[in-house]
């Protein structure tokens, strides 16, 4: 019971982090639009919002309803992977600065970011998200959530990376 409560608190903290990131994204979006940014495929934001919201709810529901058990070795490994995912995502957000948004937005005549993590990894943010989605549920043995949402996230990211690649190709000088 104590481990389920602790896990639920961890998931709530991740949800709070995501809400704060959405606020940051909105501020960045406003600044980008003021500079002439173009948004591409706005439909994908709703898809990702539903996916991430359902992931957060699903892992907590699985832990409480299916009584998935805490396995210390798996929990430790999953937390390490989750932290690596967090570091990748936060480093990507920091590298992109005011150009980071949850929307795919481009500034015409501006080159893509190629410094920092982007100099050796094309999509560090997406890799970080994939690691988080796979690992956080496993912290408390929510295997079904980890597998189902990893597959759904892979599909969503494939669509998003396609949108992003086309957008950059169309607008980059």
N, C-alpha and C positions, 0 to 999 in steps of 0.2 A: 504494500500500500504506500509506504513512504517513497519508494522508488518511482511509483507512478505519479505521485504528486510532484516530486522533483523533476521528472521528465516533462510533465505538463507545464511547470514553471519555465523550464528551458524553452519549450515550444512557444509559450507566450512571449518570452523575451525575443525570440527570433521574429515573431509576428510584429512586435513593437519596432524592431529594427527595420523591418520591411516597410512599415508605415512611415517611419522617418525618412527612409530612402525615397518613397513616393513623393513626399513633400519636397525633398531636395530635387528630385526629377522635375517636378512642376516649376520650381524656381528656375532651373536651368532651361526648361522648355520655353518659358516666357522670354528669357534673355536671348535664346537662339532665334526665336520668332522675330524679335525686335531687330536682329541682325540679318534677317532675310532667309532663315532656315526653311527648308521644305520637309514636311512630314511624309513618310512613305508607309503605305499599308497600315493605316490606323486600326484596322480590324484585329491585328495581332495582339494589341494591348489587352483587349477583352479576353482573348484566348489565354494569354499568360496569367492574367488576374484570376480567372476561374481556376486554372491549373494550380497556381501557387496557393490560393485560398483553400482549395479542396485538399491539397497535400497537407497543409497544416492541420486541418480538421481531421483528416483521415488517420494520420499517425496517432493522434491522441485518442480517437475513437477505437482504433485497433488495440491500443495498449489497455484501455479500460474495458471495452466490450469483449474482446477476445482474450483478455488477460495474458497478453504476451509477456513472457518472463524476461527479466534482466539477466543477461549472461555477461559477467564481468569482463572476460577476455574480448568478446565481441563489442561490448560497450566501449571499452578503452580504444580499440582499433577504430571503431566508428567515430568516436570523438576526435581522434587524431585526424582522420580523413575530413571530418566536418571542419575542423580548424584550418586545415590546408585550403579547403574550399572557401572559407571566410577570408583568409589572407589573399587568395587570388582575386576574389571579387572586390575586396576593399582596395587592393593595389590597382586594379583596373579602373575603379571609380576615381581614385586619386589621380591616376595618370591622365584620364580623360578630362578631369576637372569640370569646368562649366559646360563641356560638351557631352557629359554623361547624362543620358535620360533613359527611361524605360521605353520610350518611343524611338523608332528609327527616324532620325532627323539628320539632314545633311545641310552644310553651308556651301552653296555654290562657290566655286573657285578656291575652296579650302581643301588642302590635302588631308588624307586620313592620318591618324596618329600612328607613328611607327617607333616611338621611343618607349623606354621602360619595358614592361612585360611584353608590349606589342612588338618589340624588336625581335623576339624569338618565339612568340606564341600568338597566333592570329586572333584567338578569341578567349583570352584569359577569364573574362567575366563569365562566359558561358560554361567553360570548364569548371570554374568555381561553383556555379549554380548546379551543374550536374553532380559534382561531388557532394554538395550539400543535400540535394534531393535523395541521392542514394544512401547517404550515411546517417543523417539525423534520425530517421525512423529506426535504424538498426541499433541506436544507442539503447533502446529498450525493446529490442527484438521484434519490431513491427515489420516483418519481412514482406508481407503482402503489399503494404504501402510502399516500401522501398522499391520493389520490383515493378509494380504497376505504374507508379509515378516516374520511375526512371525511363520506362518505355514511352510514356506519354510525353515526357520532357524531351526525349530524343527526337520525337516527331515534331514537336513544337519548335525546337531549336533548329532542326533542318529547314523548316519553313522560314523561320526568322533569319537565319544566316543567308538563305537564298534572297530574301527581300533586301537585307542589308548589302549584300554583294552587288545586286543590281542597282540599288540606290547609289552606292559609291561609284560604280562604273559610269552611271548616267551623269553624275554631278561633279566628279573630281576633275580638276584641270589636267 
